[in-house]
């Protein structure tokens, strides 16, 4: 499960308009980090022609080329220079995402930026700067999470390169990343992260399904479906914990008792995950999520990515699986004032829930 923050370094041209040391420090590291990344990119076609480049890397980049072409020709996503270049780099992160909540809140602190509006994260290229900010927020008594981000999007302001952090992901993860990020270039609503992520996630899921149907064996398609089932079960664990904490924090419970129940909720999450794994035949792909300390901030972004998932799934179904028709329906929603858009999404979610209760989806049959 890869959740990727989207921040827009193109806006850093507005730096002279900003005031305050904190703002200057933050935007300075963002400018430096982004343009360093852009300076080191190489067109994939040149990498493929380089006799010094490892054949295994060339094989992966050939796959990237075919995925990128499929995105534009079959999924009707923007046809531009994004993901047609490569930045060789190692490690788990291109940037680091910082999220903060109150000690007794599951709502993330908002940071606001020019043009793109407010978001529930702060992105850092410089890990030490991020750690200093984390320590400062913890000193305020906040729950804080600092997560590695293996790739990011400039929403079409630049031709985003593919970083080496993701080139060896499995095939459908790599395709999903490219489809997701290009979806943000197709449609992005300033200040509405939940809409943006649900839209891009639907493009990602439907796009990967379409791509696998066109290029892969039944065995690989079934492996992908199994990964989706596991991800869905894991996400539901997180959402259930988030909902329990939300009810707890809204209750008239005293602070000491609330802190005790908070710890108990996270202990239950860890135990429930171990129980879930018993059905996974030894799969442990989410173990690393539990290594950092569990707190509110670790859960804060989950709802952003999942809140409108069923609404966009229904929209795609109503579009008959036609990507262009789906985009047009989403663009109409995006043009609505926020309150009207929210009401429409709520209506779609209710309709999706009713449809599932009347016509439950059949179990996926796993081919041999």
NORHU-V957647 format. One record per backbone hydrogen bond with DSSP energy under -1.0 kcal/mol. NH is the residue of the N-H (numbers start at 1). CO is the residue of the C=O. If there is no record, write none. Layout:
BEGIN
((NH & CO) (NH & CO))
END
This chain:
BEGIN
((11 & 8) (12 & 9) (13 & 10) (14 & 11) (15 & 12) (17 & 14) (18 & 15) (24 & 20) (25 & 21) (26 & 22) (27 & 23) (28 & 24) (29 & 25) (30 & 26) (31 & 27) (32 & 28) (33 & 29) (34 & 30) (35 & 31) (36 & 32) (37 & 33) (38 & 34) (39 & 35) (40 & 36) (42 & 86) (44 & 84) (47 & 43) (48 & 44) (53 & 50) (58 & 54) (59 & 55) (60 & 56) (61 & 57) (62 & 58) (63 & 59) (64 & 60) (65 & 61) (66 & 62) (67 & 63) (68 & 64) (69 & 65) (70 & 66) (71 & 67) (72 & 68) (73 & 69) (74 & 70) (75 & 70) (77 & 71) (83 & 160) (84 & 81) (86 & 42) (87 & 162) (94 & 149) (95 & 149) (96 & 124) (97 & 147) (98 & 122) (99 & 145) (101 & 143) (105 & 102) (109 & 100) (111 & 119) (113 & 117) (116 & 114) (117 & 113) (119 & 111) (122 & 98) (124 & 96) (130 & 126) (131 & 127) (132 & 128) (133 & 129) (134 & 130) (135 & 131) (136 & 132) (137 & 133) (138 & 134) (139 & 135) (141 & 138) (142 & 137) (143 & 101) (145 & 99) (147 & 97) (149 & 95) (157 & 154) (160 & 158) (162 & 85) (164 & 87) (166 & 163) (169 & 166) (174 & 170) (175 & 171) (176 & 172) (177 & 173) (178 & 174) (179 & 175) (180 & 176) (181 & 177) (182 & 178) (183 & 179) (184 & 180) (185 & 181) (186 & 182) (187 & 183) (191 & 116) (192 & 189) (196 & 192) (197 & 193) (198 & 194) (199 & 195) (200 & 196) (201 & 197) (202 & 198) (203 & 199) (204 & 200) (205 & 201) (206 & 202) (207 & 203) (208 & 204) (209 & 205) (210 & 206) (211 & 207) (212 & 208) (213 & 209) (214 & 210) (215 & 211) (216 & 212) (221 & 217) (222 & 218) (223 & 219) (224 & 220) (225 & 221) (226 & 222) (227 & 223) (228 & 224) (229 & 225) (230 & 226) (231 & 227) (232 & 228) (233 & 229) (234 & 230) (235 & 231) (236 & 232) (237 & 233) (238 & 234) (239 & 235) (240 & 236) (241 & 237) (242 & 238) (243 & 239) (244 & 240) (245 & 241) (246 & 242) (247 & 243) (248 & 244) (249 & 245) (250 & 246) (251 & 248) (258 & 254) (259 & 255) (260 & 256) (261 & 257) (262 & 258) (263 & 259) (264 & 260) (265 & 261) (266 & 262) (267 & 263) (268 & 264) (269 & 265) (270 & 266) (271 & 267) (272 & 268) (273 & 269) (274 & 270) (275 & 271) (276 & 272) (277 & 273) (279 & 276) (280 & 277) (283 & 280) (287 & 284) (289 & 286) (290 & 287) (291 & 288) (299 & 296) (302 & 299) (305 & 301) (306 & 302) (307 & 303) (309 & 306) (312 & 308) (313 & 309) (314 & 310) (315 & 311) (316 & 312) (317 & 313) (318 & 314) (319 & 315) (320 & 317) (321 & 316) (322 & 319) (326 & 322) (327 & 323) (328 & 324) (329 & 325) (330 & 326) (331 & 327) (332 & 328) (333 & 329) (334 & 330) (335 & 331) (336 & 333) (341 & 337) (342 & 338) (343 & 339) (344 & 340) (345 & 341) (346 & 342) (347 & 343) (348 & 344) (349 & 345) (350 & 346) (351 & 347) (352 & 348) (353 & 349) (354 & 350) (355 & 351) (356 & 352) (357 & 353) (358 & 354) (359 & 355))
END
